[in-house]
Amino acid sequence: MNMDLILRVGTKLIVPFILLFALYVQFHGDYGPGGGFPAGVISAGMVILVAITFGLGTAKRLAPQAMVERMVPAGLLIFAGVGMLGLLTGSNYLDYSILSHDSARAHEFGILLVELGVLVTVAGTMIALFYAFVERGR
């Protein structure tokens, strides 16, 4: 692997901004386009950029294989858990009114939790797919 200095320095400079943009997309998803899916893809893209630039070992230190494998079911549990709260209280699935006394605040918090579950699942899936394809070629 050719360790080009400009590429390495550029990646080190841009990675924090990629993560910041992913968080912006995640938290802006309540008010406009964005949310968990694009934020998860952006986060996974950051890990893939690190892998391409610095090698798979560095990427696996940033996002270990064991953690990535746990991200998919964890995100699903977050999503389903928020939905089940409504069912356990006799409401509909994904009824956020149980999360707060104020309906607007409960809706915001519920959407934020659901989108967090989507982010974790999508990022884990994308990184796991990348790791699988890279390991296949070795």
N, C-alpha and C positions, 0 to 999 in steps of 0.2 A: 504494500500500500504506500503510495506516495504521500508523505506528510507535508503538504504544501503549507508554508507559514501563513500566507494570506487567508487561505481557507480555514485554518485552525483558529486564527485570531478573529476572523469574521464570525465564525460559529460561536466562539466564546462570547463575543459581544452581542450577538443577536438572540441567543437562547433565552436569556431572562425576559427579553421583550416578547418573544413568542409565547412564553408562559403567561406573561401579563396580558397579552391579547386574548389568550384562551380563557383566562379568568374574566376578562371584560365581556367576552361573548357569552360566557356562562351566566353571569349576573345580569346581563342586559337582555337575556332571553324572555324575561317577564314583560318587557316593555316594547319589544320590537323583534326583528329577525335575530335568531341566535338561539342559544340554549345548550342543552347537554350534548346533542349529536355533533354539531360543528366544533364545540369546545373539546370534545373527546378526540375528534380527528386532528385538531390543531395540536393538542398535547401529544398524541401519538406521533405526529409528524416531527415534533421537537426531538423525541427519542430516536426516531429514525435518522434525522439529520446528524445527531451525535454519533450514531452507529456508523453512518457513511463516512463521517469526517475522522473520527478517532478510533473506530474499530468496534466490533461487537462486544468485546470485553468491557469497554468503558460504558457502553449503553446498558449492559447488564448490571453494572455497578449502580447506574442511575435508576434503572427499573429492573430489579432482579426477576428472574424467571418465575420463582415461587410466588412473588407478589403479583406478577402479571396474571398468573393462573388463578389467583384468588380474587382478582378484581372483577371478573365477569360474574361469578355468582354473588359477590358482595353488592355490586350495583343492582342486580336483579332483586336481591333481598331488600335493599333500600326502597326500590320502586314498589315492590309488592307489599312491603311492610307499611308504607304510607297508605296504600290502598286498603289494606286489611284493617287499619285503625277505624275506618268508617264502618266496615262490616261488623267489627266487634262491638261497636256502640249502637248498632241497629240502623245505621244509615246506609247509603249507597257506597259502592266501591269507589275509591278516590274522592270521597266527600271530605273536604278539608275543614269543615266546621268544627271538628273535634280538636283541632290544633290550637285554637284561640277563641276567646269570647267575642272578639271583633271579627266579623265575617271577612272584611277586606284583608285584614292582617293574616287571618287563617289561610285565605286563598293564596296570598303571596308566599307564605312560609311553605305551604303544601307544594306549590309549583316549584319552588326552589329545591325542596327535597327530592321531588320526582326528577327534576333536571339533573341534580347531582348524581342520582342513581344511573341515569342515562349516560352522563359523562364518564363515570367509572366503568360502566360496561363497554361502551364504545372504545374508550382508550385501551382498556385491557384486551379487547378483541383485536384491535388493529395492531397493537404491539405483539401480541401472541402470534398473529398471522405472519408478521414480519420475521419474528424469531424462527418460526417454523420454516419459512422459505429460505432464510439464510442458512440454517442448520442443514437443510436438505442438500444444499450445494456443496457441503464439506465432505 
